[in-house]
């Protein structure tokens, strides 16, 4: 919109167009630079958290498990198996995963790093977290029993200091694998946000995000089913003079329970409590 109505020289209009094109070009360049910087930040965060995590796993295996095994009078093999689960297998797996991740990391230009393939190559290996996550509630119960005694509290604290570990209690360290497997989809979603479709790693990152989301969902579903089975077993045990086969012989989930009124042909009514399972009522 021109304020004065006089004719504008032709070359003035061309100069304005060139300036406008230049501004658009600079703006696009700035957006691209910002996106590259954001991708660099996410990649560096993934690498950093992975290295810190490996350090935690190493501290648990060398600082706690190794020391516990030396004190056979304090811990049985069964207790150690319950408390630490398969964390040594996880440590072994994660070391290999980090080694492959480091190979794909571009130190000079981190935003060009192509790490999606690492997740896809190791996706089946992440299934070992299922066993650990399912065992974790039992580990917490076993650990809390021991922690009621001063000698165990002092022992675990001595292990931490000897290994020069950060100031977190043992239960905090044992929670890290559970947190880690849930964090991968979030990190990959963030990385995908700053990866353009033209980037060499776009399709792999997208596939890795879906794959790790499925791993986390599968672990949560298995955990939920185990909790459901445990709940049914406890429920059946609480019933006096149980008759007939175990509910768990046919079912694994309680769908609904509630009061119903049974009315006989004679019109007499009786209150009944019904339990609807996935394969029986």
Residue pairs with C-beta under 8 A, 6 or more apart in sequence:
2 8
35 194
35 196
36 111
37 111
38 193
38 194
39 110
39 111
39 191
39 194
39 195
40 110
40 111
42 187
42 190
42 191
42 194
43 105
43 110
43 111
43 113
43 115
43 191
44 110
45 187
46 101
46 115
46 187
46 191
47 101
47 102
47 105
49 183
49 187
50 94
50 97
50 98
50 101
51 98
53 94
53 176
53 180
54 91
54 94
54 95
54 98
56 173
56 176
57 87
57 90
57 91
57 94
57 176
57 177
58 91
59 163
59 165
59 173
60 84
60 87
60 91
60 173
60 174
61 87
61 88
61 91
62 163
63 159
63 160
63 162
63 163
63 165
64 84
64 156
64 159
64 163
64 170
64 173
65 80
65 84
65 87
65 88
67 155
67 159
67 162
68 74
68 75
68 80
68 159
69 75
69 80
71 155
74 151
74 152
74 155
79 142
79 146
82 135
82 138
82 139
82 142
83 139
83 142
83 143
83 174
84 139
84 174
85 131
85 132
85 135
85 136
85 139
86 128
86 131
86 132
86 135
87 132
87 174
87 177
89 128
90 128
90 129
90 132
90 177
93 122
93 125
93 126
93 128
96 122
96 125
97 118
97 122
97 125
100 118
100 121
100 122
101 115
101 118
104 113
104 114
104 115
104 117
104 118
105 113
105 115
106 112
106 113
113 201
114 200
114 201
114 204
115 191
115 201
115 205
116 201
116 203
116 204
116 205
116 206
116 207
116 208
117 201
117 204
119 184
119 188
119 204
119 208
119 211
119 212
120 204
120 207
120 208
120 211
123 208
123 211
123 212
123 215
126 181
126 184
126 212
126 215
127 215
127 218
129 177
129 181
129 215
129 219
130 218
130 219
130 222
130 223
132 177
132 178
133 177
133 178
133 181
133 219
133 222
133 223
134 222
134 223
134 226
136 174
136 175
136 178
139 174
140 171
140 174
143 170
143 171
143 174
144 171
146 152
147 153
147 156
156 169
156 170
159 170
160 167
160 170
165 173
181 215
181 216
181 219
182 216
184 212
184 215
184 216
185 209
185 212
185 213
185 216
188 205
188 208
188 209
188 212
189 209
191 205
191 209
192 202
192 205
192 206
192 209
195 201
195 202
195 205
196 202
225 252
225 253
228 252
228 253
228 254
229 248
229 252
231 254
232 247
232 248
232 251
232 252
232 253
232 254
232 277
233 248
235 247
235 254
236 242
236 246
236 247
236 248
247 277
247 280
250 277
250 279
250 280
251 277
251 278
251 279
251 280
252 278
253 277
253 278
254 275
254 276
254 277
255 276
255 277
255 278
256 275
256 276
257 273
257 274
257 275
257 276
258 273
258 274
259 271
259 272
259 273
259 274
260 271
260 272
260 273
260 274
261 269
261 270
261 271
261 272
262 269
262 270
262 271
262 272
263 269
264 270
274 281
275 281
